[in-house]
């Protein structure tokens, strides 16, 4: 990394992204906390879980289906 003048990256740097990914994909809170080494699942969620706009797409699609709307992007088909 030094030769390529890249920032030094450690595996620990991926911790927030990994925990957030697991949470958004349905891993139970207690499992997330255990994976993070925490005893308090609420702390783990507050610190590491952040919903991204892309995470909301499935909810929007489900809401559209509930109301009988066509999926987004299908109006030109």
N, C-alpha and C positions, 0 to 999 in steps of 0.2 A: 504494500500500500504506500509505503514511503517513496519507493522508486517511481510510482505512478502519480505521486503527489495527491493521494486520496486521503480523505479523513479516516482515521482509525475507527473501525466499527467492531463492537463486541456483540456477542450473542445476546447479552443482557439488554442491548438497545432495542431488540425486537419484542421485548416483553409486553409493552402496551399494545402493540399491533396484534400480537398473538392472542392476548386475553380478550381484546375487543372482538376479534374475529370469532373466537369460540363463543362468546356471549351472544353475539348477533345470530349465530347459527344454532342456538338452542341448548347450549351446554348449561346445566343447572348451576345456580349461583353458588351452592355449597361446593361444587366441583371446581368452579373457577377459583374460589377462595383457597381451597386446598392446593390447587395447582400453583397459585401465587405464593403459597406459604403463609396465608393469613388465616386467622381464626374468625374474623368478622366479614361475612359475605357482603354486607352493606358497604363497608369500607372499600372492598375490592371493586364493587360496581361503581361507586362514586369516583374512585381514582382512575379506573381503566376503561370503563364502558361509555362510549360516546356514539350516539347514532349519527351516521352519515346520511346525506340526502339519498344516496343510492340504496341504503338499507330500507328506505321508505317505499320503494317501488312495489314490492310484493303487497304491502298494505293498500296502496292506491289501486292496484289491479284487483284485489279482492273486493274493495269498496265499489269499484266500477262494475264488477260482475254482479254484485248484490243488487245494484240499481239497474242492471240490464244494459249498461253501456258497452260499446265495443272496446276491446283493448286498445290502448294508445298506440298509434302508428298504423292501425288497420284501415283507416279511412280512405287510403289510396289503393286498396286492393281490389 
